[in-house]
Structure formats: C-alpha cells, structure tokens
Amino acid sequence: MSPFVRAVKTASGATAVQIVYSNRRGSRDIEHIGSAHDEARLELLKTAARQRLAAGQGELDLGMAGAGGAVGRGGRGVDGGPLPIVSTRMALLWDALGQVFDLLGFDAASEGDEVFRQLVLARIIEPSSKLDAARVLEEVGVQACSYPTLKRRLPVYARPSWRQALAAACAAHAGLSAASLVLFDVSTLYFETDAGDGFRESGFSKERRLEPQITIGLLTDAAGFPLMVHAFEGNKAETTTLLPTIGAFMDAHRLDDVTVVADAGMVSARNQRAIEDAGLSFILGARIPDVPHVVKAWREQHPGQDIPDGHVFVQPWPAGPSDPRRDQVIYYQHKADRARRALRGIDEQVAKAEKAVAGQTPVKRNRFVQLSGGTRTVNRTLEAKARALAGLERLRQQPGRLPGRHPGHRRIRDRRLPPVVPDRKVIPDVQARPGRPTDLPPQA
C-alpha cells in the first residue's frame, strides 16, 4: 500500500496527525507527526506530513519560479507552488456527444453549422432556454457564440428544408425502408406567458394547464428513434395532426404510399375519410356499432356454441362503381378473455340499472337505464346487443397498391360488354339453326 496521511482523535481531545506507511495483519507502521488543538495547527501538521512524504522527490521545472500566478497562503507568490486553475473543460462529455452528433449525420445535414451544434448539445447536457445555453457551454468549457448571432440563425433553423435535411439524416441512420414500422404520438409544450400569439394558444392539456401551449407530433421507428417532429397550434386537436405529419414525412422521403395503423381514439371519422381520399393504405381500429353480418351468420350456423378463442371473421368490403376508395377488408377478432371481462362489466351495469329502476338507488349515468317520460325501464335490447358484441374487436384494412399500378388505378366494376368497335364484323346474337338434317353439311 502507498503511505498516506491520517488524522485521528486522541484521548485528550486533541487531533493527532500521523503517516501510515503499512498496514499488514493488524500491524501498522506509523510515524507520529504531532497533535493539534485547533484548525490552524492541524493544517500546518498535515502540510508538514505531506512534505515529509514527498521528501527526496524531484519536481519538474515548468519555468514558473517566482511567477506571480502561483499564489500561496496570504496571497504571496511561492516558488514551485501549485499552478493556478484558469479554466475547466468537460472534454469526455463534450467529445462523446460530438461524436454521436456526427454519427447521426447531423453535422453533414447542418453543413457544419457550429451554432446549431452548440445549441443542440447544450440542451442535451441541461435543458434550458436559448439565453441560458451560453451558461451551460461556459460550464462545459466551450466558447459559446454570442446571443445576437444565435438569434440571427433562428430563421434558418425554422425553414422546412432544414427540418427535412435532419429528417433525412434520421431516416438514413434508422435504415428506413418500405417495410419499416413508424410510430406517431402527440404531446404538448406549454409556455410561461398569459397571452397567446396565434400559434401558442390555450387548448386541451393532459396536465390541465391553462397557459398557452403548442402541440408536437413526433414520428419514431419501432425502437423509439425519432424520425420527424412537427409543430402545430396549441388549440389544434390531436386527431387533426396525423395527416399533416404523414404528408410531410412522405414529401421528405418521396414515398408514394404508407400504411397508417391507428386505434379508434386517434382517428376520427373525418380522418378516416381524409385517409381514404388521399388513397393511403391503412389498418384502423374501430368501434362496432351493430352486430356484424358475418357474426350473425356464424351463430345461425352454430346455434348454442361459443365463438372459439382467437377466431377471426373476414368481411370483404369492395368499392362500388362510383366509390373513389380502394377495396377494403374488415376483420373481427374474438377473444375469450376479452369477452369474459366485457360480460362481467355488463352484468354489473345491468344489476345497477335494475336497482335504479326498482327505486333502490338513484339514477346515475347508466346506458342500460331507459327513460321514457316518467317511466324507467331496463333496455334489454341494448343489453342483448352488448352481450352479442362482447369479446369482438374490429380492424378495417385498406391494402396497399399493387406494384406497377398507377396511384389512381381502380378495377373495372361494370361487367357489361363494351360497345361494338367500328370496322369489325358484327356477329349476330341469334343464328339460324338448320331446319332439317338434309341441310347439314356433308360429313367428311
């Protein structure tokens, strides 16, 4: 072990300073330097102990002898004293973040913009404002750009072409392809101000805040790596942010078609029509308003039987002659565990509805309580429908376009023959039959 200096309390209450040279099997080789009853005397003894440990060691001559930069106790210059610390730098942290920045392709996408690089890395180290980013860079040990320079660069960073270049770098790093899964989510960022400006506006907030906010739509790959970010007005509904983000993503990567996968809460009826009008492929979860025909037909063919667990009903939904959409397929999946939970909830709600109708409990929000004038009854029709739909989940799919087909291609639904082409021999629909056997041509 290396010798070290230690301070221990003695029985008299003083503090002894010692040099421990070795500690082996409970036996210590200790040199006692002295004892101190105050802090000043203790520091002097520790300094003397360190000097004794360093006795005989050579010192590198840095040419600092007599320099005013070496400051000793009392502010006096000390020959061979400690060198002053003029600055510090978080070299490992800054270099590691810089290498990741270059690896993602952001340096090439930003054309080596040092201001953008500093702003991004400073906010990774400590999320702060643009004005406070200079303080973060100073603590890291990097010479920050001036705040006026930063403000002059902001209009450049706000251009769509700048964001598209960064999105292209993210897609290249993620290895985006035609079969890649892309996830979309929405969040809000609020601002500490009490007045909106048309973009920062008060709207629906999951945190129930009243300050002006903006809505952020983020596209990521299956691993959560960000691919594109889009900003919207703070009072814009989440369901209206999906299509603009997908459109910008397709324009940035020159995609002809994508497959939108979303649940019923994210896609409104207007969104569904817009997706169909845009000709995009999709797989959408949807609520089931009525018992599907395929489910009714199966139960008629299998009376008294439960639908098997995991059974999938397939219902084609072809487009009509005047319908601009493509052919669609609707899938209904039945899960026994889902049905068990749904039926238990229905039983509890029906029991509450029966108590409310009998006057045992007050009438609250219950979908099975039917009010007609002053009469309260249990809606058995709705109960039967809910039980018939228990365990079913619906997915509506519009498959992708076939390779080589024009985006506006549609199959011909009219099966009638085309009109007669001119300059061609018209074959009559009815031909004269031979009247008697003698009219038949001779056999060879």
The 8 nearest C-alpha neighbors of each residue, nearest first, counted from 0:
[[1, 21, 2, 20, 22, 3, 23, 19],
 [0, 2, 3, 20, 21, 19, 22, 4],
 [3, 1, 20, 19, 0, 21, 18, 4],
 [2, 4, 19, 18, 1, 5, 20, 52],
 [5, 3, 18, 17, 19, 48, 6, 16],
 [4, 6, 17, 16, 18, 3, 7, 19],
 [5, 7, 16, 15, 14, 17, 8, 4],
 [8, 6, 15, 14, 9, 5, 16, 17],
 [7, 9, 14, 13, 15, 12, 10, 6],
 [10, 8, 12, 11, 13, 14, 7, 15],
 [9, 11, 12, 8, 13, 14, 7, 15],
 [12, 10, 9, 13, 8, 14, 36, 34],
 [13, 11, 9, 10, 8, 14, 36, 35],
 [12, 14, 36, 9, 11, 35, 8, 34],
 [15, 13, 8, 35, 34, 7, 9, 6],
 [14, 16, 34, 7, 6, 33, 8, 17],
 [17, 15, 6, 32, 33, 5, 34, 31],
 [16, 18, 31, 32, 5, 30, 4, 6],
 [19, 17, 4, 30, 29, 3, 20, 5],
 [20, 18, 29, 2, 3, 21, 28, 4],
 [19, 21, 2, 28, 29, 18, 3, 1],
 [22, 20, 28, 27, 19, 0, 23, 2],
 [23, 21, 27, 26, 25, 28, 24, 20],
 [22, 24, 26, 25, 21, 27, 28, 0],
 [25, 23, 26, 22, 27, 21, 28, 0],
 [24, 26, 23, 22, 27, 21, 28, 29],
 [27, 25, 23, 24, 22, 28, 21, 29],
 [26, 28, 22, 21, 29, 23, 25, 19],
 [27, 29, 21, 20, 19, 22, 26, 30],
 [30, 28, 19, 18, 27, 20, 31, 17],
 [29, 31, 18, 17, 32, 19, 28, 20],
 [30, 32, 17, 33, 29, 16, 18, 15],
 [33, 31, 17, 16, 30, 48, 44, 34],
 [34, 32, 16, 15, 31, 44, 35, 17],
 [33, 35, 15, 14, 13, 16, 36, 32],
 [36, 34, 41, 14, 40, 13, 37, 15],
 [35, 37, 13, 14, 34, 40, 38, 41],
 [38, 36, 40, 39, 35, 41, 13, 14],
 [39, 37, 41, 40, 42, 36, 35, 43],
 [40, 38, 42, 41, 37, 43, 35, 36],
 [39, 41, 43, 35, 38, 42, 37, 44],
 [42, 40, 38, 35, 44, 39, 43, 37],
 [43, 41, 45, 39, 44, 40, 46, 38],
 [42, 44, 46, 40, 41, 45, 47, 39],
 [43, 45, 47, 41, 46, 42, 48, 40],
 [46, 44, 48, 42, 47, 43, 49, 41],
 [45, 47, 43, 49, 48, 44, 42, 50],
 [48, 46, 44, 50, 45, 49, 51, 43],
 [47, 49, 45, 51, 46, 50, 44, 52],
 [48, 50, 52, 46, 51, 47, 53, 45],
 [49, 51, 53, 47, 52, 48, 54, 46],
 [52, 50, 54, 48, 49, 53, 47, 46],
 [51, 53, 49, 50, 54, 48, 2, 3],
 [54, 52, 50, 51, 56, 49, 55, 48],
 [55, 53, 51, 52, 56, 50, 49, 57],
 [54, 56, 53, 57, 52, 51, 58, 50],
 [57, 55, 54, 53, 58, 52, 50, 59],
 [56, 58, 55, 59, 54, 53, 60, 79],
 [59, 57, 60, 56, 79, 61, 55, 53],
 [60, 58, 61, 57, 62, 79, 56, 63],
 [59, 61, 62, 58, 63, 64, 79, 57],
 [62, 60, 63, 59, 64, 79, 58, 82],
 [61, 63, 60, 64, 66, 65, 59, 79],
 [62, 64, 66, 61, 65, 79, 78, 60],
 [65, 63, 78, 66, 62, 79, 77, 61],
 [64, 66, 78, 63, 67, 76, 77, 69],
 [67, 65, 63, 68, 64, 69, 76, 78],
 [66, 68, 76, 69, 65, 70, 75, 77],
 [67, 69, 66, 70, 83, 82, 76, 63],
 [70, 68, 67, 76, 82, 80, 77, 81],
 [69, 71, 76, 74, 75, 68, 77, 67],
 [70, 72, 75, 77, 74, 76, 73, 69],
 [71, 73, 74, 75, 70, 76, 77, 80],
 [72, 74, 75, 71, 70, 76, 77, 69],
 [75, 73, 70, 72, 71, 76, 69, 77],
 [76, 74, 71, 73, 70, 77, 72, 67],
 [77, 75, 70, 67, 69, 71, 65, 78],
 [78, 76, 80, 71, 69, 70, 79, 75],
 [79, 77, 64, 65, 80, 76, 63, 66],
 [78, 80, 64, 77, 81, 63, 69, 65],
 [79, 81, 77, 78, 69, 82, 71, 70],
 [82, 80, 69, 83, 79, 70, 71, 77],
 [81, 83, 69, 80, 84, 68, 70, 63],
 [82, 84, 85, 69, 68, 81, 70, 80],
 [85, 83, 86, 82, 87, 81, 68, 69],
 [84, 86, 83, 87, 82, 68, 88, 140],
 [87, 85, 84, 88, 140, 83, 138, 137],
 [86, 88, 140, 89, 85, 139, 84, 138],
 [89, 87, 140, 139, 90, 86, 141, 138],
 [90, 88, 139, 92, 91, 93, 140, 87],
 [89, 91, 93, 88, 92, 94, 139, 140],
 [90, 92, 94, 93, 89, 95, 96, 88],
 [93, 91, 95, 90, 94, 89, 96, 139],
 [92, 94, 90, 96, 95, 91, 89, 97],
 [93, 95, 97, 91, 96, 92, 90, 98],
 [96, 94, 98, 92, 97, 93, 91, 99],
 [97, 95, 99, 93, 98, 94, 100, 92],
 [98, 96, 100, 94, 95, 99, 93, 101],
 [97, 99, 101, 95, 100, 96, 102, 94],
 [98, 100, 102, 96, 101, 97, 103, 95],
 [101, 99, 97, 98, 103, 102, 105, 96],
 [100, 102, 98, 104, 106, 99, 103, 105],
 [101, 103, 99, 104, 100, 98, 105, 106],
 [104, 102, 101, 100, 105, 172, 99, 168],
 [103, 105, 101, 102, 168, 107, 106, 108],
 [104, 106, 108, 107, 103, 100, 101, 109],
 [105, 107, 111, 101, 109, 104, 108, 110],
 [106, 108, 110, 105, 109, 104, 111, 101],
 [107, 109, 105, 110, 106, 164, 165, 104],
 [108, 110, 106, 107, 111, 112, 105, 161],
 [111, 109, 107, 108, 112, 106, 105, 113],
 [110, 112, 106, 109, 113, 107, 108, 116],
 [111, 113, 115, 109, 114, 110, 116, 106],
 [112, 114, 116, 115, 111, 117, 118, 144],
 [115, 113, 117, 116, 112, 118, 144, 149],
 [116, 114, 118, 113, 117, 112, 119, 109],
 [115, 117, 113, 119, 114, 118, 120, 112],
 [118, 116, 114, 120, 115, 119, 121, 113],
 [117, 119, 115, 121, 116, 120, 114, 122],
 [120, 118, 116, 122, 121, 117, 115, 123],
 [119, 121, 123, 117, 122, 118, 116, 124],
 [122, 120, 124, 118, 123, 119, 117, 132],
 [123, 121, 126, 125, 119, 124, 120, 127],
 [122, 124, 120, 121, 125, 126, 119, 96],
 [125, 123, 121, 122, 120, 126, 135, 92],
 [124, 126, 122, 123, 127, 121, 135, 132],
 [127, 125, 122, 123, 124, 128, 121, 132],
 [128, 126, 131, 125, 122, 132, 129, 130],
 [127, 129, 131, 130, 132, 126, 122, 133],
 [130, 128, 132, 131, 127, 118, 133, 146],
 [129, 131, 128, 132, 133, 146, 127, 134],
 [130, 132, 128, 133, 134, 129, 127, 135],
 [131, 133, 135, 129, 134, 130, 121, 128],
 [134, 132, 136, 131, 135, 143, 137, 130],
 [135, 133, 137, 132, 131, 136, 138, 130],
 [136, 134, 132, 138, 137, 133, 121, 139],
 [137, 135, 139, 133, 141, 138, 134, 143],
 [136, 138, 134, 140, 139, 135, 141, 133],
 [139, 137, 135, 140, 136, 134, 88, 141],
 [140, 138, 136, 89, 88, 137, 141, 135],
 [139, 141, 88, 137, 138, 87, 136, 89],
 [142, 140, 136, 137, 139, 143, 88, 138],
 [141, 143, 137, 140, 144, 136, 133, 139],
 [144, 142, 133, 141, 136, 145, 137, 117],
 [145, 143, 146, 148, 114, 142, 149, 133],
 [144, 146, 148, 147, 149, 143, 133, 150],
 [145, 147, 149, 148, 150, 144, 130, 133],
 [148, 146, 150, 149, 145, 151, 144, 152],
 [149, 147, 151, 145, 146, 150, 152, 144],
 [148, 150, 146, 152, 147, 151, 145, 153],
 [149, 151, 147, 153, 152, 148, 146, 154],
 [152, 150, 148, 149, 153, 147, 154, 155],
 [151, 153, 149, 150, 155, 154, 148, 156],
 [152, 154, 156, 150, 155, 151, 157, 149],
 [155, 153, 157, 156, 152, 158, 151, 150],
 [156, 154, 153, 157, 152, 158, 161, 151],
 [155, 157, 153, 154, 158, 161, 152, 162],
 [158, 156, 154, 155, 153, 159, 161, 162],
 [157, 159, 161, 160, 156, 155, 154, 162],
 [160, 158, 162, 161, 163, 157, 156, 164],
 [159, 161, 163, 158, 162, 164, 157, 165],
 [162, 160, 164, 159, 158, 163, 156, 165],
 [161, 163, 165, 159, 164, 160, 166, 158],
 [162, 164, 166, 160, 165, 161, 251, 167],
 [165, 163, 167, 161, 162, 166, 108, 160],
 [164, 166, 168, 162, 167, 163, 108, 169],
 [167, 165, 163, 169, 227, 168, 164, 226],
 [166, 168, 170, 164, 165, 169, 163, 171],
 [167, 169, 165, 171, 166, 104, 170, 172],
 [170, 168, 166, 172, 226, 167, 171, 173],
 [171, 169, 167, 173, 175, 172, 168, 226],
 [172, 170, 168, 174, 169, 173, 167, 175],
 [171, 173, 169, 170, 174, 103, 168, 104],
 [174, 172, 170, 171, 175, 169, 224, 220],
 [175, 173, 171, 172, 170, 176, 179, 169],
 [174, 176, 170, 173, 179, 171, 177, 172],
 [177, 175, 179, 178, 174, 170, 180, 173],
 [176, 178, 179, 175, 257, 254, 180, 256],
 [177, 179, 176, 180, 175, 257, 181, 258],
 [180, 178, 176, 177, 175, 181, 220, 221],
 [179, 181, 221, 220, 178, 182, 219, 175],
 [180, 182, 220, 219, 221, 179, 218, 183],
 [183, 181, 219, 218, 220, 221, 180, 184],
 [184, 182, 218, 217, 219, 181, 216, 185],
 [183, 185, 217, 216, 218, 182, 186, 215],
 [184, 186, 216, 215, 217, 237, 214, 183],
 [185, 187, 215, 214, 216, 184, 188, 217],
 [186, 188, 214, 213, 215, 212, 189, 185],
 [189, 187, 212, 213, 214, 190, 186, 215],
 [188, 190, 212, 211, 210, 213, 187, 191],
 [191, 189, 192, 211, 212, 210, 188, 199],
 [192, 190, 210, 189, 193, 211, 212, 194],
 [191, 193, 190, 194, 210, 211, 195, 189],
 [192, 194, 210, 211, 195, 191, 190, 209],
 [195, 193, 192, 196, 211, 200, 210, 199],
 [196, 194, 200, 199, 211, 197, 193, 198],
 [195, 197, 198, 199, 194, 200, 211, 232],
 [198, 196, 199, 195, 200, 232, 233, 234],
 [199, 197, 232, 196, 200, 233, 213, 195],
 [200, 198, 212, 195, 211, 213, 233, 196],
 [199, 201, 211, 233, 195, 212, 234, 198],
 [202, 200, 211, 212, 234, 210, 233, 209],
 [203, 201, 234, 233, 204, 200, 212, 235],
 [202, 204, 205, 234, 201, 207, 236, 233],
 [205, 203, 207, 206, 208, 202, 187, 209],
 [204, 206, 207, 203, 208, 187, 186, 202],
 [205, 207, 204, 208, 203, 209, 187, 189],
 [208, 206, 204, 205, 209, 203, 210, 202],
 [207, 209, 206, 210, 204, 205, 189, 203],
 [208, 210, 201, 211, 207, 202, 204, 212],
 [211, 209, 208, 201, 193, 189, 212, 190],
 [212, 210, 201, 200, 199, 195, 189, 190],
 [211, 213, 189, 233, 199, 200, 188, 201],
 [233, 212, 214, 232, 199, 188, 187, 231],
 [213, 215, 187, 231, 233, 230, 186, 232],
 [216, 214, 230, 186, 185, 187, 229, 231],
 [215, 217, 185, 229, 228, 184, 230, 186],
 [218, 216, 228, 184, 183, 227, 185, 215],
 [217, 219, 183, 227, 226, 182, 225, 228],
 [220, 218, 225, 226, 224, 182, 223, 181],
 [219, 221, 181, 223, 224, 222, 182, 180],
 [220, 222, 223, 180, 181, 182, 219, 224],
 [223, 221, 220, 224, 219, 225, 173, 181],
 [224, 222, 219, 220, 221, 225, 182, 218],
 [223, 225, 219, 220, 222, 226, 173, 221],
 [226, 224, 219, 218, 227, 223, 220, 169],
 [225, 227, 219, 169, 218, 166, 170, 224],
 [228, 226, 218, 166, 217, 225, 229, 219],
 [229, 227, 217, 216, 218, 230, 215, 226],
 [228, 230, 216, 215, 244, 217, 227, 231],
 [229, 231, 215, 214, 216, 228, 213, 232],
 [232, 230, 214, 213, 215, 233, 235, 229],
 [233, 231, 198, 213, 235, 234, 214, 199],
 [232, 213, 234, 200, 212, 214, 199, 235],
 [233, 235, 202, 232, 200, 201, 236, 203],
 [236, 234, 232, 233, 237, 231, 239, 214],
 [237, 235, 238, 239, 234, 240, 203, 202],
 [236, 238, 239, 240, 235, 185, 265, 241],
 [237, 239, 236, 265, 240, 266, 241, 267],
 [238, 240, 237, 236, 241, 242, 235, 270],
 [241, 239, 237, 238, 243, 242, 244, 216],
 [240, 242, 244, 239, 243, 238, 245, 237],
 [241, 243, 245, 244, 240, 246, 239, 274],
 [244, 242, 246, 245, 241, 240, 247, 239],
 [245, 243, 247, 246, 242, 241, 248, 240],
 [244, 246, 248, 242, 247, 243, 249, 241],
 [247, 245, 243, 249, 248, 244, 242, 250],
 [246, 248, 250, 244, 245, 249, 251, 243],
 [247, 249, 245, 251, 246, 250, 244, 252],
 [250, 248, 254, 246, 252, 253, 251, 247],
 [251, 249, 253, 247, 248, 252, 246, 254],
 [250, 252, 248, 249, 163, 253, 247, 167],
 [251, 253, 249, 250, 254, 248, 167, 170],
 [254, 252, 250, 249, 251, 255, 248, 256],
 [253, 255, 249, 252, 256, 250, 257, 251],
 [256, 254, 253, 257, 249, 406, 279, 250],
 [255, 257, 254, 279, 280, 258, 399, 249],
 [258, 256, 280, 279, 259, 255, 254, 281],
 [257, 259, 280, 281, 260, 279, 256, 282],
 [258, 260, 281, 282, 280, 257, 261, 279],
 [261, 259, 282, 283, 281, 258, 262, 284],
 [262, 260, 283, 284, 265, 259, 266, 282],
 [263, 261, 284, 264, 265, 283, 266, 285],
 [262, 264, 285, 284, 266, 265, 261, 286],
 [265, 263, 262, 266, 267, 261, 238, 285],
 [264, 266, 238, 263, 262, 261, 267, 237],
 [267, 265, 263, 270, 264, 238, 271, 262],
 [266, 268, 270, 269, 271, 238, 265, 263],
 [267, 269, 271, 270, 272, 266, 273, 263],
 [270, 268, 272, 267, 271, 273, 266, 274],
 [271, 269, 273, 267, 268, 272, 266, 274],
 [270, 272, 268, 274, 269, 273, 275, 267],
 [271, 273, 275, 269, 270, 274, 276, 268],
 [272, 274, 270, 276, 275, 271, 277, 269],
 [275, 273, 277, 271, 272, 276, 279, 270],
 [274, 276, 272, 278, 277, 273, 324, 271],
 [275, 277, 273, 278, 274, 272, 324, 323],
 [278, 276, 274, 275, 279, 273, 272, 324],
 [277, 279, 275, 276, 274, 280, 324, 325],
 [280, 278, 277, 274, 256, 257, 275, 281],
 [279, 281, 258, 399, 397, 398, 257, 259],
 [280, 282, 259, 258, 397, 396, 260, 283],
 [281, 283, 396, 260, 395, 259, 394, 397],
 [284, 282, 261, 395, 394, 260, 262, 281],
 [283, 285, 262, 394, 263, 393, 261, 395],
 [286, 284, 263, 393, 394, 283, 287, 262],
 [285, 287, 288, 393, 263, 284, 392, 394],
 [286, 288, 289, 285, 393, 290, 392, 388],
 [289, 287, 286, 290, 291, 388, 285, 384],
 [290, 288, 287, 291, 384, 388, 292, 385],
 [289, 291, 388, 292, 294, 387, 295, 384],
 [292, 290, 294, 293, 289, 295, 287, 331],
 [291, 293, 295, 294, 296, 290, 297, 314],
 [294, 292, 296, 295, 291, 297, 312, 314],
 [295, 293, 297, 291, 292, 296, 298, 290],
 [296, 294, 292, 298, 293, 297, 299, 291],
 [295, 297, 293, 299, 294, 298, 292, 300],
 [298, 296, 300, 294, 299, 295, 301, 293],
 [297, 299, 301, 295, 300, 296, 302, 294],
 [300, 298, 296, 297, 301, 302, 295, 294],
 [299, 301, 297, 298, 302, 296, 295, 304],
 [302, 300, 298, 299, 304, 297, 303, 305],
 [303, 301, 298, 304, 299, 300, 297, 305],
 [302, 304, 301, 305, 298, 299, 300, 306],
 [305, 303, 302, 301, 306, 298, 307, 300],
 [306, 304, 307, 303, 301, 298, 302, 308],
 [305, 307, 304, 308, 310, 333, 298, 335],
 [308, 306, 310, 305, 309, 333, 335, 334],
 [307, 309, 334, 335, 310, 333, 306, 336],
 [308, 310, 334, 333, 307, 332, 311, 335],
 [309, 311, 333, 307, 308, 332, 312, 306],
 [312, 310, 332, 331, 309, 313, 333, 330],
 [311, 313, 331, 330, 332, 314, 310, 293],
 [314, 312, 330, 329, 311, 315, 331, 328],
 [313, 315, 329, 328, 330, 316, 312, 293],
 [316, 314, 328, 317, 329, 327, 313, 326],
 [315, 317, 327, 328, 326, 314, 318, 329],
 [318, 316, 326, 327, 315, 319, 325, 328],
 [317, 319, 326, 322, 325, 324, 316, 320],
 [318, 320, 322, 321, 317, 412, 323, 324],
 [321, 319, 412, 322, 318, 413, 411, 323],
 [322, 320, 319, 323, 318, 324, 412, 413],
 [321, 323, 319, 324, 318, 320, 325, 317],
 [324, 322, 321, 325, 276, 318, 320, 409],
 [325, 323, 322, 275, 318, 326, 278, 276],
 [326, 324, 318, 327, 323, 397, 409, 317],
 [327, 325, 317, 318, 316, 397, 324, 328],
 [326, 328, 397, 316, 396, 317, 315, 325],
 [327, 329, 315, 396, 316, 314, 395, 397],
 [330, 328, 395, 314, 394, 313, 396, 315],
 [329, 331, 313, 394, 312, 393, 395, 314],
 [332, 330, 393, 312, 392, 311, 391, 394],
 [331, 333, 311, 392, 391, 310, 309, 312],
 [332, 334, 391, 390, 309, 310, 308, 311],
 [335, 333, 308, 337, 309, 390, 336, 338],
 [334, 336, 338, 308, 337, 339, 390, 333],
 [337, 335, 339, 338, 334, 340, 390, 308],
 [336, 338, 390, 334, 340, 335, 339, 341],
 [390, 339, 337, 389, 335, 341, 336, 340],
 [340, 338, 336, 342, 337, 341, 335, 343],
 [339, 341, 343, 337, 338, 342, 344, 336],
 [340, 342, 338, 344, 343, 339, 389, 337],
 [343, 341, 345, 339, 344, 340, 338, 346],
 [342, 344, 346, 340, 345, 341, 339, 347],
 [345, 343, 341, 347, 342, 346, 348, 340],
 [344, 346, 342, 348, 343, 347, 349, 341],
 [347, 345, 343, 349, 344, 348, 350, 342],
 [346, 348, 350, 344, 345, 349, 351, 343],
 [349, 347, 351, 345, 350, 346, 352, 344],
 [348, 350, 352, 346, 351, 347, 345, 353],
 [351, 349, 353, 347, 352, 348, 346, 354],
 [350, 352, 348, 354, 349, 353, 355, 347],
 [351, 353, 349, 355, 350, 354, 368, 367],
 [354, 352, 356, 350, 355, 351, 349, 357],
 [353, 355, 357, 351, 359, 352, 356, 360],
 [354, 356, 360, 352, 358, 362, 353, 357],
 [355, 357, 353, 358, 354, 375, 376, 352],
 [358, 356, 354, 355, 359, 353, 360, 352],
 [359, 357, 355, 356, 360, 354, 361, 362],
 [358, 360, 354, 357, 355, 361, 356, 353],
 [359, 361, 355, 358, 354, 362, 357, 351],
 [362, 360, 355, 363, 358, 359, 354, 356],
 [363, 361, 355, 360, 364, 356, 365, 352],
 [364, 362, 365, 361, 355, 360, 352, 368],
 [363, 365, 366, 362, 368, 367, 352, 361],
 [366, 364, 367, 368, 363, 352, 348, 362],
 [365, 367, 368, 364, 369, 348, 378, 381],
 [366, 368, 378, 365, 377, 352, 369, 349],
 [369, 367, 377, 352, 366, 365, 376, 378],
 [368, 370, 376, 378, 375, 377, 367, 371],
 [371, 369, 375, 374, 372, 368, 376, 373],
 [372, 370, 374, 373, 369, 375, 376, 368],
 [371, 373, 374, 370, 375, 369, 376, 368],
 [372, 374, 371, 375, 370, 376, 369, 356],
 [375, 373, 371, 372, 370, 376, 369, 356],
 [374, 376, 370, 356, 369, 371, 373, 368],
 [377, 375, 369, 356, 368, 378, 374, 370],
 [376, 378, 368, 367, 379, 369, 352, 353],
 [379, 377, 367, 380, 381, 369, 368, 376],
 [378, 380, 382, 381, 377, 383, 367, 384],
 [381, 379, 383, 382, 378, 384, 385, 377],
 [380, 382, 384, 379, 383, 378, 385, 367],
 [381, 383, 379, 385, 380, 384, 386, 378],
 [384, 382, 386, 380, 381, 385, 379, 387],
 [383, 385, 381, 387, 382, 386, 380, 388],
 [386, 384, 382, 388, 387, 383, 381, 389],
 [387, 385, 389, 383, 388, 384, 382, 342],
 [386, 388, 384, 385, 389, 383, 290, 390],
 [389, 387, 385, 386, 391, 290, 390, 384],
 [390, 388, 338, 386, 341, 391, 387, 385],
 [338, 389, 391, 337, 333, 334, 335, 388],
 [392, 390, 333, 332, 389, 388, 331, 393],
 [393, 391, 332, 331, 333, 390, 394, 287],
 [392, 394, 331, 285, 330, 284, 332, 287],
 [395, 393, 284, 330, 283, 329, 285, 282],
 [394, 396, 329, 283, 282, 328, 330, 284],
 [397, 395, 282, 328, 281, 327, 398, 329],
 [396, 398, 327, 280, 281, 326, 328, 282],
 [399, 397, 280, 396, 400, 327, 281, 326],
 [400, 398, 280, 401, 397, 258, 256, 279],
 [401, 399, 402, 398, 404, 406, 280, 256],
 [400, 402, 404, 403, 399, 398, 405, 406],
 [403, 401, 404, 400, 405, 399, 406, 255],
 [402, 404, 401, 405, 400, 406, 408, 407],
 [405, 403, 402, 401, 408, 406, 400, 407],
 [404, 406, 408, 407, 403, 400, 402, 409],
 [407, 405, 408, 404, 400, 278, 255, 409],
 [406, 408, 405, 409, 404, 278, 323, 325],
 [409, 407, 405, 406, 404, 410, 400, 325],
 [410, 408, 411, 407, 325, 323, 324, 412],
 [409, 411, 412, 408, 325, 320, 413, 326],
 [412, 410, 413, 409, 414, 320, 408, 319],
 [411, 413, 320, 414, 410, 319, 318, 409],
 [414, 412, 415, 411, 320, 416, 410, 319],
 [413, 415, 412, 416, 411, 417, 320, 410],
 [416, 414, 413, 417, 412, 418, 411, 419],
 [415, 417, 414, 418, 413, 419, 420, 411],
 [416, 418, 415, 419, 420, 414, 413, 411],
 [419, 417, 420, 416, 415, 421, 425, 423],
 [420, 418, 421, 417, 425, 423, 416, 422],
 [419, 421, 423, 418, 422, 417, 425, 424],
 [422, 420, 423, 419, 424, 425, 418, 417],
 [423, 421, 420, 424, 425, 419, 426, 418],
 [424, 422, 421, 425, 420, 419, 426, 418],
 [423, 425, 426, 422, 421, 420, 419, 427],
 [424, 426, 427, 423, 419, 420, 422, 421],
 [425, 427, 424, 428, 429, 430, 423, 419],
 [428, 426, 429, 425, 430, 424, 431, 419],
 [427, 429, 426, 430, 425, 431, 432, 424],
 [430, 428, 427, 431, 426, 432, 425, 433],
 [431, 429, 432, 427, 428, 426, 433, 425],
 [432, 430, 433, 429, 434, 427, 428, 438],
 [431, 433, 434, 430, 429, 435, 438, 439],
 [434, 432, 435, 438, 431, 439, 436, 437],
 [435, 433, 432, 438, 436, 437, 431, 439],
 [434, 436, 437, 438, 433, 439, 432, 440],
 [435, 437, 438, 439, 434, 433, 440, 441],
 [436, 438, 439, 435, 440, 434, 433, 441],
 [439, 437, 436, 435, 433, 440, 434, 441],
 [438, 440, 437, 436, 441, 433, 435, 442],
 [441, 439, 442, 438, 437, 436, 443, 433],
 [442, 440, 439, 443, 437, 438, 436, 433],
 [443, 441, 440, 439, 437, 438, 436, 433],
 [442, 441, 440, 439, 437, 438, 436, 433]]
